Amino acid sequence: MSIQRRTTKFVRALTTACAGTLAAVVVATLAGAGTAHATGAPPLLSFNHAYGVFDRETADAIEHSGYLRTFANLQIRTTTGSGDETWTGRYLMGRETYLELFGTGDVPGKDGELGAGGMGVSTENEGELPTVVQRLRELGVANPVQLQQTRDFGDGVPVPWFDAVFTTGEYDTFGAWGMEYLPGYFADPRSDTEPPSHPGDVGRERYLPDGYRDHLMRDVTGVRLAMTQRDLDSTTPLLRAGGMTVTDVPGGVLATGSGTAIRLEAVPVDRTGMRQADFALNHPVHYRHVERIGHSTLVVGPGAQARWTFDAR
């Protein structure tokens, strides 16, 4: 869910209150804060989904691709969120993770411009997000931006959906947020979610449908996202606070430990966007299939993996 777009008015309203946050984030990052609270325990935050805005030709090709409907549980749907904001996205749904893909102009403002994007990283257990917020403060993020997102199932009554935290209310083209699904959302029968597997279960697998079982794609195992240096600096502390291992690599950082490798690269503002997604398959294939989809290429197999690369703009 591209929360950056759906909460833009809330984030901008908080920008003044967060005026010093970005500077604090940069200081903490340059100081080499390292991996926060690395205790050997699973991270509190795991990759949930990423979204990107592509050129119109590529977005339409994704929406109408017959092969993608075989490869993945591809859904085209419109959602109504806070403040009656609506958005229509193309979703590749896995077991625990997914991608959300838009075309230019699908949403208003800067969040619908070519190269815009975002990423959500979420908790698996109720009550873990406050710990992430506290860790952000320890990393120098003095005023994490916290808000709650709602969802309207069509009757005009907003239902609390998830709590979220941002490191800053300012961004260039890319925003990342930590999130925790709310028990009340799971309790609503319209959410069409699964029963808990353990007390306090608010995890990704419970949230997502099981349609992935009827397709090749099982989950997103890696993403490569290009953003400005400022957006990279504001994203890194969130991953550290979530307990991921964040390593400096040429041009950016690599965050691991949550099942999905997250590669973030700093680029000029006119070169931003989603660059690559890697997938685990439900079963191995004995062939190599190459599918050109707009200005992107999906390579499936051989074996139990696939890679989707998007042409740099």
C-alpha positions in Angstrom: 0.0 0.0 0.0 1.7 3.2 -1.1 1.2 5.0 2.2 3.4 7.9 1.2 0.8 8.9 -1.4 -2.2 8.1 0.7 -1.0 10.0 3.7 0.6 13.0 1.9 -1.7 15.6 3.5 -1.0 14.2 7.0 2.7 14.1 6.4 2.8 17.6 5.0 0.8 18.9 8.0 3.5 17.5 10.3 6.4 18.8 8.3 6.8 21.9 10.5 6.8 19.9 13.6 9.5 17.6 12.1 11.7 20.3 10.7 14.8 19.0 12.6 14.2 15.3 11.9 15.9 15.0 8.6 19.1 16.7 9.8 19.1 14.3 12.8 18.6 11.3 10.5 21.6 12.4 8.3 23.8 12.9 11.4 22.9 9.5 12.8 23.5 7.8 9.4 26.9 9.5 8.8 28.0 8.7 12.3 27.8 5.0 11.4 25.1 4.0 13.8 25.5 0.4 12.7 22.8 -2.2 13.0 20.5 -1.3 15.9 19.9 -3.8 18.6 21.5 -6.7 16.8 20.8 -9.5 19.3 20.4 -12.4 16.9 16.6 -12.3 17.3 14.5 -11.9 14.1 14.1 -8.3 13.1 11.0 -6.4 14.2 10.4 -5.1 10.7 10.3 -7.2 7.6 9.8 -6.2 3.9 6.1 -6.0 3.3 5.8 -4.4 -0.2 7.3 -1.7 -2.4 5.6 0.4 -5.1 6.8 2.3 -8.1 5.5 4.7 -10.7 6.3 3.8 -14.3 5.7 5.2 -17.7 2.2 4.8 -19.1 3.3 2.2 -21.7 4.9 -0.1 -19.1 2.0 0.3 -16.6 -0.6 -0.6 -19.3 1.6 -3.6 -20.4 1.7 -4.9 -16.9 -2.1 -4.5 -16.5 -2.9 -6.4 -19.7 -0.1 -9.0 -19.7 -1.4 -12.5 -20.1 1.8 -14.0 -18.9 1.9 -12.0 -15.6 -1.5 -13.5 -14.8 0.0 -17.0 -15.1 3.2 -16.0 -13.3 1.6 -14.3 -10.3 -1.6 -13.5 -8.5 -2.1 -10.3 -10.4 -4.9 -8.1 -9.1 -6.1 -4.7 -10.4 -8.2 -3.0 -7.7 -9.2 0.4 -6.4 -8.9 1.2 -2.7 -10.4 4.0 -0.6 -8.3 5.2 2.3 -8.1 8.1 4.7 -9.9 11.3 3.7 -11.8 9.5 0.9 -8.6 9.3 -1.1 -8.7 6.5 -3.8 -6.1 4.8 -5.9 -6.0 2.1 -8.4 -3.0 -0.2 -8.5 -1.6 -3.3 -10.1 -0.6 -5.8 -7.4 1.6 -8.9 -7.7 0.6 -10.8 -4.5 2.8 -13.3 -2.9 2.5 -15.3 0.3 4.0 -12.6 2.6 5.2 -9.9 0.3 4.0 -8.1 -2.8 4.6 -5.3 -5.3 2.3 -2.4 -6.2 2.8 -0.8 -9.6 1.4 2.5 -11.0 1.6 4.4 -14.2 2.3 8.2 -14.4 -0.8 10.1 -13.5 -2.6 7.2 -11.8 -2.5 9.3 -8.6 -2.4 13.1 -8.3 0.6 15.3 -7.4 4.3 14.3 -7.0 3.4 10.8 -5.9 2.1 10.0 -9.3 5.1 11.3 -11.2 7.5 9.0 -13.1 10.1 7.6 -10.8 8.2 8.1 -7.6 8.0 5.1 -5.2 7.9 3.9 -1.6 8.3 0.8 0.6 6.5 -0.5 3.7 8.2 -2.7 6.3 5.9 -4.3 8.9 5.8 -6.0 12.2 4.6 -9.6 12.7 3.4 -9.3 16.3 1.0 -6.9 18.0 2.8 -4.2 20.0 6.2 -4.2 18.3 5.9 -0.9 16.4 6.3 1.2 19.6 9.7 -0.5 20.1 10.7 0.6 16.6 9.7 4.1 17.4 11.8 4.1 20.5 14.8 2.8 18.6 14.4 5.5 16.0 14.7 8.1 18.8 17.8 6.3 20.0 19.3 6.6 16.5 18.7 10.4 16.5 15.3 10.7 14.9 13.9 13.1 17.4 10.3 13.3 16.1 9.2 10.2 14.2 6.0 10.9 12.3 3.2 8.6 13.5 -0.2 8.2 12.1 -3.0 5.7 11.6 -4.3 4.7 8.2 -8.0 3.6 7.6 -9.8 1.7 4.9 -13.3 2.1 3.6 -14.9 -1.1 2.4 -17.5 0.8 0.4 -20.1 1.8 3.0 -18.5 5.1 3.9 -17.4 4.0 7.3 -13.6 4.1 7.8 -12.1 1.1 9.5 -8.7 1.4 11.3 -6.2 -0.5 9.1 -2.7 0.0 10.4 -0.5 2.2 12.4 2.6 3.7 10.7 5.7 5.6 11.4 8.0 7.7 9.2 11.4 9.1 10.0 10.5 12.4 8.4 7.7 14.4 6.9 9.8 15.5 4.0 10.8 13.5 0.9 11.9 14.0 -2.7 10.4 11.0 -4.6 10.6 8.1 -2.2 9.1 7.4 1.2 9.5 4.4 3.5 7.4 3.6 6.6 7.1 1.1 9.3 3.7 -0.4 9.8 1.7 -2.6 12.1 -1.7 -4.1 11.1 -4.4 -3.5 13.6 -6.3 -6.4 15.3 -9.7 -4.7 14.6 -9.0 -4.9 10.9 -8.4 -8.6 11.0 -11.6 -9.0 13.0 -13.7 -7.3 10.3 -15.0 -10.1 8.1 -14.8 -7.8 5.1 -11.0 -7.9 5.4 -11.0 -11.5 4.1 -8.0 -12.3 6.2 -6.9 -15.5 7.9 -7.2 -16.4 11.6 -4.2 -15.8 13.8 -1.5 -18.5 13.9 -0.5 -17.4 17.4 -1.6 -14.9 20.0 -0.9 -11.3 18.8 -0.4 -12.4 15.1 -0.7 -9.3 12.9 1.7 -10.7 10.3 2.0 -10.5 6.5 1.0 -14.1 5.8 -2.2 -13.6 7.7 -3.0 -10.4 5.8 -2.4 -11.6 2.2 -4.6 -14.1 0.4 -3.6 -17.6 -0.6 -4.0 -17.0 -4.4 -0.3 -17.3 -4.8 -0.6 -21.0 -4.6 -2.2 -21.2 -8.0 0.7 -19.3 -9.7 4.5 -19.5 -10.1 5.4 -16.5 -7.9 5.7 -17.2 -4.2 7.3 -14.1 -2.7 9.5 -11.1 -3.3 13.1 -12.0 -2.2 14.9 -8.9 -3.3 14.3 -5.3 -4.5 16.6 -2.6 -5.9 15.2 0.9 -5.5 16.9 4.1 -6.7 16.3 7.4 -4.8 17.9 10.7 -4.0 20.6 10.8 -1.3 18.2 12.7 1.0 15.6 10.0 0.7 18.2 7.3 1.2 19.4 9.0 4.4 15.9 9.2 5.8 15.1 5.5 5.0 18.2 3.9 6.4 17.5 4.6 10.1 14.1 2.9 9.8 15.7 -0.3 8.6 18.3 -0.2 11.4 15.6 0.5 14.0 13.7 -2.5 12.6 16.7 -4.7 13.4 17.9 -5.4 9.8 21.6 -5.6 9.0 22.4 -2.6 7.0 25.7 -2.7 5.1 27.3 0.1 3.0 27.7 -1.0 -0.7 28.8 1.0 -3.7 26.3 3.7 -4.4 24.1 3.0 -1.4 23.2 0.3 1.2 22.0 -3.3 1.4 19.5 -4.3 4.2 19.2 -8.0 4.9 17.9 -10.3 7.6 14.2 -10.1 7.0 13.9 -12.6 4.1 14.0 -10.0 1.4 17.3 -8.3 0.4 16.7 -4.5 0.1 19.2 -2.6 -2.1 18.8 1.2 -2.0 20.9 3.3 -4.3 21.4 7.1 -4.4 20.9 8.7 -7.8 20.0 12.1 -9.2 16.4 13.0 -8.9 15.8 12.4 -12.6 17.0 8.8 -12.3 14.9 7.6 -9.4 12.5 4.6 -9.5 12.1 0.9 -9.0 14.9 -0.9 -10.8 14.6 -4.6 -10.0 12.6 -7.3 -8.1 13.6 -10.8 -7.4 11.2 -13.6 -6.7 11.1 -17.1 -5.2 8.8 -19.5 -7.1 6.5 -22.1 -5.7 8.4 -24.8 -7.6 11.4 -25.0 -9.9 11.0 -24.7 -13.7 13.4 -26.4 -16.1 13.4 -23.6 -18.7 14.4 -20.0 -19.0 11.5 -17.8 -20.0 12.1 -14.1 -21.0 9.0 -11.8 -21.2 9.3 -8.2 -22.3 6.6 -6.1 -20.6 6.7 -2.5 -21.7 10.0 -1.1 -20.7 10.9 -4.0 -18.5 12.1 -7.6 -18.7 10.9 -10.5 -16.6 13.2 -13.6 -16.7 11.8 -16.7 -15.1 14.0 -19.8 -14.3 15.7 -22.0 -14.7 15.2 -23.1 -11.1 12.9 -21.7 -8.5 13.7 -18.0 -9.0 12.8 -15.1 -11.3 14.1 -11.5 -11.8 12.2 -8.5 -13.1 14.3 -5.5 -14.3 12.9 -2.1 -15.2 14.7 0.0 -17.8 16.4 3.1 -16.3 14.9 6.3 -17.4 
